[in-house]
Amino acid sequence: MIVHVVSLKWAGGVGEEEIAMVERALDGLAELPGVESLVRGPNLGFNPRTAATCDYGFVVRLTDAAAMRAYMDHPRHLELGERLAPLLAGLMSLQLEDPGEPSST
């Protein structure tokens, strides 16, 4: 399992309409082959030291590295990147390998 984590910092002036467009596009990515789940939403800001570092984020869980590569090259993902670029003051992402549930033995 590959976990893809993305945090976004909106540029000044980005409003609800633009964010709704991003959410619709993300929901479409959740339907791609190899995507196990996608969680998205505004930063809840529980940690006051990091609350201002990002405004929005999403986490995509994919079946394996091949699915991650296919996701990155998929036209829907590429289109979202193009649509996001003018809306962002910052973007960070990372990918982690999740080996799954630990054995109970």
DSSP file (Angstrom, degrees, kcal/mol; ACC not computed):
  #  RESIDUE AA STRUCTURE BP1 BP2  ACC     N-H-->O    O-->H-N    N-H-->O    O-->H-N    TCO  KAPPA ALPHA  PHI   PSI    X-CA   Y-CA   Z-CA
    1    1 A M              0   0    0      0, 0.0    97,-3.0     0, 0.0     2,-0.4   0.000 360.0 360.0 360.0 133.1    0.0    0.0    0.0
    2    2 A I  E     -AB  62  97A   0     60,-2.5    60,-3.3    95,-0.2     2,-0.6  -0.938 360.0-155.5-110.3 133.6    1.3    3.5   -0.9
    3    3 A V  E     -AB  61  96A   0     93,-3.1    93,-2.7    -2,-0.4     2,-0.6  -0.951   5.4-163.2-111.4 120.6    0.0    6.5    1.0
    4    4 A H  E     -AB  60  95A   0     56,-3.2    56,-2.8    -2,-0.6     2,-0.5  -0.922   7.9-169.3-107.8 117.8    0.2    9.8   -0.9
    5    5 A V  E     -AB  59  94A   0     89,-3.0    89,-2.0    -2,-0.6     2,-0.4  -0.929   5.6-179.3-115.0 128.4   -0.1   12.9    1.4
    6    6 A V  E     -AB  58  93A   0     52,-2.6    52,-2.2    -2,-0.5     2,-0.4  -0.991   8.7-168.7-131.2 132.9   -0.6   16.4   -0.1
    7    7 A S  E     -AB  57  92A   0     85,-2.8    85,-2.3    -2,-0.4     2,-0.4  -0.969  10.3-160.8-120.0 140.3   -1.0   19.7    1.8
    8    8 A L  E     -AB  56  91A   0     48,-3.5    47,-3.0    -2,-0.4    48,-1.9  -0.923  13.1-160.2-121.8 141.3   -2.0   22.9    0.0
    9    9 A K  E     - B   0  90A   0     81,-2.7    80,-3.5    -2,-0.4    81,-1.6  -0.983  28.2-133.0-117.0 116.0   -1.7   26.5    0.9
   10   10 A W  E     - B   0  88A   0     -2,-0.5    78,-0.3    78,-0.2     2,-0.1  -0.367  15.9-120.5 -70.0 145.7   -4.2   28.6   -1.0
   11   11 A A    >   -     0   0    0     76,-3.1     3,-1.6     1,-0.2    78,-0.1  -0.407  48.7 -76.1 -72.8 159.7   -3.1   31.8   -2.8
   12   12 A G  T 3  S+     0   0    0      1,-0.2    -1,-0.2    -2,-0.1     3,-0.1  -0.316 117.8  25.4 -58.5 139.1   -4.8   35.0   -1.7
   13   13 A G  T 3  S+     0   0    0      1,-0.3     2,-0.3    -3,-0.1    -1,-0.2   0.374  77.8 143.1  89.6  -4.4   -8.3   35.5   -3.1
   14   14 A V    <   -     0   0    0     -3,-1.6    -1,-0.3    73,-0.1     2,-0.2  -0.558  32.6-170.2 -71.0 128.2   -9.1   31.8   -3.5
   15   15 A G     >  -     0   0    0     -2,-0.3     4,-2.1    -3,-0.1     3,-0.2  -0.446  38.0 -83.0-115.0-174.6  -12.8   31.4   -2.7
   16   16 A E  H  > S+     0   0    0      1,-0.2     4,-2.5     2,-0.2     5,-0.2   0.826 121.5  57.4 -59.6 -36.1  -15.4   28.7   -2.1
   17   17 A E  H  > S+     0   0    0      2,-0.2     4,-1.7     1,-0.2    -1,-0.2   0.920 109.1  44.6 -64.3 -44.2  -16.1   28.2   -5.8
   18   18 A E  H  > S+     0   0    0     -3,-0.2     4,-2.0     2,-0.2    -2,-0.2   0.902 113.6  50.5 -66.8 -40.5  -12.5   27.4   -6.6
   19   19 A I  H  X S+     0   0    0     -4,-2.1     4,-2.4     1,-0.2    -2,-0.2   0.892 107.8  53.3 -64.9 -39.0  -12.2   25.1   -3.6
   20   20 A A  H  X S+     0   0    0     -4,-2.5     4,-2.2     2,-0.2    -1,-0.2   0.875 107.0  52.9 -62.8 -37.1  -15.4   23.3   -4.6
   21   21 A M  H  X S+     0   0    0     -4,-1.7     4,-2.2     2,-0.2    -2,-0.2   0.920 109.3  48.6 -62.8 -43.9  -13.9   22.7   -8.1
   22   22 A V  H  X S+     0   0    0     -4,-2.0     4,-2.7     1,-0.2    -2,-0.2   0.916 110.1  52.0 -62.0 -43.5  -10.9   21.2   -6.5
   23   23 A E  H  X S+     0   0    0     -4,-2.4     4,-2.4     1,-0.2    -1,-0.2   0.898 108.8  49.8 -62.1 -41.1  -13.1   18.9   -4.3
   24   24 A R  H  X S+     0   0    0     -4,-2.2     4,-1.6     2,-0.2    -1,-0.2   0.913 111.7  48.8 -63.6 -41.5  -15.0   17.7   -7.3
   25   25 A A  H  X S+     0   0    0     -4,-2.2     4,-1.5     2,-0.2    -2,-0.2   0.909 110.9  50.2 -65.2 -41.2  -11.8   16.9   -9.2
   26   26 A L  H  X S+     0   0    0     -4,-2.7     4,-1.5     1,-0.2    -2,-0.2   0.902 106.5  54.9 -63.3 -40.7  -10.4   15.1   -6.1
   27   27 A D  H  < S+     0   0    0     -4,-2.4     4,-0.4     1,-0.2    -1,-0.2   0.870 106.1  53.1 -60.5 -35.3  -13.6   13.1   -5.9
   28   28 A G  H >< S+     0   0    0     -4,-1.6     3,-1.1     1,-0.2    -1,-0.2   0.854 104.1  55.4 -66.8 -34.9  -13.0   12.0   -9.5
   29   29 A L  H >< S+     0   0    0     -4,-1.5     3,-1.8     1,-0.2    -1,-0.2   0.823  95.5  67.1 -66.6 -29.5   -9.5   10.8   -8.6
   30   30 A A  T 3< S+     0   0    0     -4,-1.5    -1,-0.2     1,-0.3    -2,-0.2   0.717  96.0  57.2 -62.5 -19.6  -11.0    8.6   -5.9
   31   31 A E  T <  S+     0   0    0     -3,-1.1    -1,-0.3    -4,-0.4    -2,-0.2   0.490  81.9 114.1 -89.7  -4.5  -12.6    6.5   -8.7
   32   32 A L  S X  S-     0   0    0     -3,-1.8     3,-1.8    -4,-0.2    39,-0.1  -0.310  79.9 -91.2 -70.6 151.0   -9.3    5.8  -10.5
   33   33 A P  T 3  S+     0   0    0      0, 0.0    -1,-0.1     0, 0.0     3,-0.1  -0.329 112.3  22.9 -58.5 138.8   -8.0    2.2  -10.7
   34   34 A G  T 3  S+     0   0    0      1,-0.3    29,-2.4    -3,-0.1     2,-0.7   0.255  88.2 124.3  88.5 -12.3   -5.7    1.3   -7.8
   35   35 A V  E <   -C   62   0A   0     -3,-1.8    -1,-0.3    27,-0.2    27,-0.3  -0.733  33.9-180.0 -84.2 118.0   -7.1    4.0   -5.5
   36   36 A E  E     -     0   0A   0     25,-3.2     2,-0.3    -2,-0.7    26,-0.2   0.863  65.9 -16.8 -83.0 -40.3   -8.3    2.3   -2.3
   37   37 A S  E     -C   61   0A   0     24,-1.4    24,-2.6     2,-0.0     2,-0.4  -0.986  50.7-156.5-161.4 158.1   -9.4    5.5   -0.6
   38   38 A L  E     -C   60   0A   0     -2,-0.3     2,-0.4    22,-0.2    22,-0.2  -0.971   8.7-172.9-142.3 125.8   -9.2    9.3   -0.7
   39   39 A V  E     +C   59   0A   0     20,-2.4    20,-2.6    -2,-0.4     2,-0.3  -0.969  14.5 170.9-118.0 134.8   -9.8   11.6    2.2
   40   40 A R  E     +C   58   0A   0     -2,-0.4    18,-0.2    18,-0.2    -2,-0.0  -0.961  10.4 112.9-141.7 156.3   -9.9   15.4    1.6
   41   41 A G  E     -C   57   0A   0     16,-2.0    16,-2.3    -2,-0.3     3,-0.1  -0.888  57.9 -53.9 161.3 173.2  -10.7   18.5    3.5
   42   42 A P  E     -C   56   0A   0      0, 0.0    14,-0.3     0, 0.0     2,-0.3  -0.366  63.5 -94.4 -70.6 151.0   -9.7   21.8    5.1
   43   43 A N        -     0   0    0     12,-2.4   -36,-0.0     1,-0.2     8,-0.0  -0.498  28.1-153.5 -63.5 124.8   -6.9   21.8    7.8
   44   44 A L        -     0   0    0     -2,-0.3    -1,-0.2    -3,-0.1     7,-0.1   0.667  23.2-142.1 -77.9 -16.9   -8.6   21.6   11.2
   45   45 A G        +     0   0    0      1,-0.1     6,-0.2     6,-0.1     7,-0.1   0.791  44.4 152.9  67.2  32.4   -5.6   23.3   12.7
   46   46 A F        +     0   0    0      1,-0.1    -1,-0.1     4,-0.1     3,-0.1   0.828  62.4  65.5 -64.0 -31.3   -5.4   21.4   16.0
   47   47 A N  S >> S-     0   0    0      1,-0.2     4,-1.5     2,-0.0     3,-1.2  -0.822  70.9-161.7 -94.7 108.1   -1.7   22.1   16.3
   48   48 A P  T 34 S+     0   0    0      0, 0.0     4,-0.3     0, 0.0    -1,-0.2   0.768  87.5  60.4 -63.2 -24.4   -1.3   25.8   16.8
   49   49 A R  T 34 S+     0   0    0      1,-0.2     3,-0.0     2,-0.1    -3,-0.0   0.779 121.0  23.2 -72.4 -25.5    2.4   25.7   15.8
   50   50 A T  T X4 S+     0   0    0     -3,-1.2     3,-2.0     1,-0.1     4,-0.5   0.404  90.5 104.0-119.6   0.9    1.6   24.3   12.3
   51   51 A A  G >< S+     0   0    0     -4,-1.5     3,-0.5     1,-0.3    -2,-0.1   0.825  84.5  48.0 -56.1 -35.2   -2.0   25.5   11.8
   52   52 A A  G 3  S+     0   0    0     -4,-0.3    -1,-0.3     1,-0.2     3,-0.1   0.470  90.5  83.1 -86.8  -0.7   -1.0   28.2    9.4
   53   53 A T  G <  S+     0   0    0     -3,-2.0     2,-0.3     1,-0.2    -1,-0.2   0.772 102.9  12.1 -78.0 -24.3    1.3   26.1    7.3
   54   54 A C    <   -     0   0    0     -3,-0.5   -45,-0.3    -4,-0.5    -1,-0.2  -0.995  49.9-161.7-150.6 155.0   -1.5   24.7    5.1
   55   55 A D  S    S+     0   0    0    -47,-3.0   -12,-2.4    -2,-0.3     2,-0.3   0.684  77.9  11.8-103.7 -26.2   -5.1   25.3    4.4
   56   56 A Y  E     +AC   8  42A   0    -48,-1.9   -48,-3.5   -14,-0.3     2,-0.3  -0.977  62.3 178.2-153.7 153.9   -6.3   22.1    2.8
   57   57 A G  E     -AC   7  41A   0    -16,-2.3   -16,-2.0    -2,-0.3     2,-0.3  -0.987  10.8-159.5-156.2 167.3   -5.1   18.6    2.3
   58   58 A F  E     -AC   6  40A   0    -52,-2.2   -52,-2.6    -2,-0.3     2,-0.4  -0.993   6.8-153.5-150.6 153.4   -5.8   15.1    1.0
   59   59 A V  E     -AC   5  39A   0    -20,-2.6   -20,-2.4    -2,-0.3     2,-0.5  -0.995   9.7-166.6-128.9 126.4   -4.6   11.6    1.5
   60   60 A V  E     -AC   4  38A   0    -56,-2.8   -56,-3.2    -2,-0.4     2,-0.6  -0.961   6.1-157.2-115.9 126.9   -4.8    9.0   -1.2
   61   61 A R  E     -AC   3  37A   0    -24,-2.6   -25,-3.2    -2,-0.5   -24,-1.4  -0.919  16.7-172.5-103.7 123.8   -4.2    5.3   -0.4
   62   62 A L  E     -AC   2  35A   0    -60,-3.3   -60,-2.5    -2,-0.6   -27,-0.2  -0.848  31.9-119.6-119.0 153.0   -3.2    3.2   -3.5
   63   63 A T  S    S-     0   0    0    -29,-2.4     2,-0.3    -2,-0.3   -28,-0.1   0.845  81.9 -30.0 -61.4 -38.1   -2.7   -0.5   -3.8
   64   64 A D  S  > S-     0   0    0    -30,-0.2     4,-1.9   -63,-0.2   -62,-0.1  -0.947  72.8 -76.1-166.5-179.6    1.0   -0.4   -4.8
   65   65 A A  H  > S+     0   0    0     -2,-0.3     4,-2.5     1,-0.2     5,-0.2   0.854 125.0  55.4 -62.6 -36.5    3.8    1.5   -6.4
   66   66 A A  H  > S+     0   0    0      1,-0.2     4,-2.3     2,-0.2    -1,-0.2   0.909 107.9  49.2 -63.0 -40.9    2.6    0.6   -9.9
   67   67 A A  H  > S+     0   0    0      2,-0.2     4,-2.4     1,-0.2    -1,-0.2   0.875 109.8  52.7 -64.7 -37.1   -0.9    2.1   -9.0
   68   68 A M  H  X S+     0   0    0     -4,-1.9     4,-2.5     2,-0.2    -2,-0.2   0.927 109.5  47.8 -64.6 -45.0    0.9    5.2   -7.7
   69   69 A R  H  X S+     0   0    0     -4,-2.5     4,-1.6     1,-0.2    -2,-0.2   0.919 113.0  48.3 -62.3 -42.8    2.8    5.7  -10.9
   70   70 A A  H  X S+     0   0    0     -4,-2.3     4,-0.8     1,-0.2    -2,-0.2   0.897 110.9  51.7 -63.9 -39.9   -0.4    5.2  -13.0
   71   71 A Y  H >< S+     0   0    0     -4,-2.4     3,-0.8     1,-0.2     6,-0.3   0.924 108.0  51.5 -60.1 -46.7   -2.2    7.7  -10.8
   72   72 A M  H 3< S+     0   0    0     -4,-2.5    -1,-0.2     1,-0.2    -2,-0.2   0.829 115.7  41.3 -62.6 -32.2    0.5   10.3  -11.2
   73   73 A D  H 3< S+     0   0    0     -4,-1.6    -1,-0.2    -5,-0.2    -2,-0.2   0.480  86.9 117.9 -94.1  -4.0    0.4    9.9  -15.0
   74   74 A H  S <X S-     0   0    0     -3,-0.8     4,-2.4    -4,-0.8     3,-0.5  -0.389  71.2-126.3 -68.0 139.7   -3.4    9.7  -15.3
   75   75 A P  H  > S+     0   0    0      0, 0.0     4,-2.6     0, 0.0     5,-0.2   0.842 109.4  55.6 -55.5 -35.7   -5.0   12.6  -17.3
   76   76 A R  H  > S+     0   0    0      2,-0.2     4,-2.1     1,-0.2     5,-0.1   0.907 109.8  45.9 -64.5 -39.6   -7.4   13.5  -14.5
   77   77 A H  H  > S+     0   0    0     -3,-0.5     4,-2.2    -6,-0.3    -1,-0.2   0.925 113.6  48.4 -67.7 -44.2   -4.4   13.9  -12.1
   78   78 A L  H  X S+     0   0    0     -4,-2.4     4,-1.8     1,-0.2    -2,-0.2   0.896 111.3  50.8 -62.9 -40.5   -2.5   16.0  -14.6
   79   79 A E  H  X S+     0   0    0     -4,-2.6     4,-2.3    -5,-0.2    -1,-0.2   0.911 108.1  52.0 -63.7 -42.6   -5.5   18.1  -15.3
   80   80 A L  H  X S+     0   0    0     -4,-2.1     4,-2.7     1,-0.2     5,-0.2   0.925 107.2  53.6 -60.4 -43.1   -6.0   18.8  -11.6
   81   81 A G  H  X S+     0   0    0     -4,-2.2     4,-1.9     1,-0.2    -1,-0.2   0.901 109.7  47.6 -57.0 -42.2   -2.4   19.8  -11.3
   82   82 A E  H  < S+     0   0    0     -4,-1.8    -1,-0.2     1,-0.2    -2,-0.2   0.891 114.3  46.3 -66.3 -39.7   -2.9   22.4  -14.1
   83   83 A R  H  < S+     0   0    0     -4,-2.3     4,-0.2     1,-0.2    -2,-0.2   0.820 113.7  49.5 -72.7 -30.9   -6.1   23.7  -12.5
   84   84 A L  H >X S+     0   0    0     -4,-2.7     3,-2.5    -5,-0.2     4,-0.7   0.871  90.8  79.7 -74.1 -37.5   -4.5   23.9   -9.0
   85   85 A A  G >< S+     0   0    0     -4,-1.9     3,-1.1     1,-0.3    -1,-0.2   0.818  94.7  43.9 -45.8 -49.7   -1.3   25.7  -10.0
   86   86 A P  G 34 S+     0   0    0      0, 0.0    -1,-0.3     0, 0.0    -2,-0.1   0.645 111.6  56.4 -74.5  -9.4   -2.8   29.2  -10.2
   87   87 A L  G <4 S+     0   0    0     -3,-2.5   -76,-3.1    -4,-0.2     2,-0.4   0.524  94.2  88.4 -93.3  -6.8   -4.7   28.7   -6.9
   88   88 A L  E <<  +B   10   0A   0     -3,-1.1   -78,-0.2    -4,-0.7     3,-0.1  -0.748  40.2 177.7-109.2 140.8   -1.7   27.8   -4.8
   89   89 A A  E    S-     0   0A   0    -80,-3.5     2,-0.3     1,-0.4   -79,-0.2   0.552  87.0  -1.4 -97.0 -19.1    0.8   29.7   -2.7
   90   90 A G  E     -B    9   0A   0    -81,-1.6   -81,-2.7     2,-0.0    -1,-0.4  -0.967  57.0-170.1-168.3 152.9    2.4   26.4   -1.7
   91   91 A L  E     -B    8   0A   0     -2,-0.3     2,-0.4   -83,-0.2   -83,-0.2  -0.984   5.4-178.6-148.3 135.6    2.1   22.6   -2.1
   92   92 A M  E     +B    7   0A   0    -85,-2.3   -85,-2.8    -2,-0.3     2,-0.3  -0.992   7.9 174.3-132.6 143.8    3.9   19.8   -0.3
   93   93 A S  E     +B    6   0A   0     -2,-0.4     2,-0.3   -87,-0.2   -87,-0.2  -0.989   6.7 177.6-145.2 156.5    3.6   16.1   -0.9
   94   94 A L  E     -B    5   0A   0    -89,-2.0   -89,-3.0    -2,-0.3     2,-0.4  -0.982  17.7-141.6-151.9 158.0    5.1   12.9    0.2
   95   95 A Q  E     -B    4   0A   0     -2,-0.3     2,-0.3   -91,-0.2   -91,-0.2  -0.981  18.4-173.6-125.3 135.8    4.6    9.2   -0.4
   96   96 A L  E     -B    3   0A   0    -93,-2.7   -93,-3.1    -2,-0.4     2,-0.6  -0.921  23.7-125.9-126.1 150.2    4.9    6.5    2.2
   97   97 A E  E     -B    2   0A   0     -2,-0.3   -95,-0.2   -95,-0.2   -33,-0.0  -0.870  19.2-160.6 -95.7 127.4    4.8    2.8    2.1
   98   98 A D        -     0   0    0    -97,-3.0     3,-0.1    -2,-0.6    -2,-0.0  -0.927   3.8-162.6-106.8 109.9    2.2    1.2    4.5
   99   99 A P        -     0   0    0      0, 0.0     2,-0.2     0, 0.0    -1,-0.1   0.542  42.7-118.7 -72.7  -3.5    3.1   -2.4    5.1
  100  100 A G        -     0   0    0    -99,-0.1     3,-0.1     2,-0.0    -3,-0.0  -0.474  56.1 -15.3  99.9-173.0   -0.3   -3.1    6.4
  101  101 A E  S    S-     0   0    0     -2,-0.2     3,-0.1    -3,-0.1     2,-0.1  -0.424  73.7-110.8 -68.6 136.4   -1.7   -4.3    9.7
  102  102 A P        -     0   0    0      0, 0.0    -1,-0.1     0, 0.0     2,-0.1  -0.382  39.0-100.1 -66.4 148.4    0.9   -5.8   12.0
  103  103 A S        -     0   0    0      1,-0.1    -3,-0.0    -3,-0.1     0, 0.0  -0.396  18.9-145.0 -67.4 143.0    0.6   -9.6   12.6
  104  104 A S              0   0    0      1,-0.2    -1,-0.1    -2,-0.1    -3,-0.0   0.376 360.0 360.0 -90.0   4.8   -1.1  -10.6   15.8
  105  105 A T              0   0    0      0, 0.0    -1,-0.2     0, 0.0    -2,-0.0   0.450 360.0 360.0 -89.2 360.0    1.2  -13.6   16.1
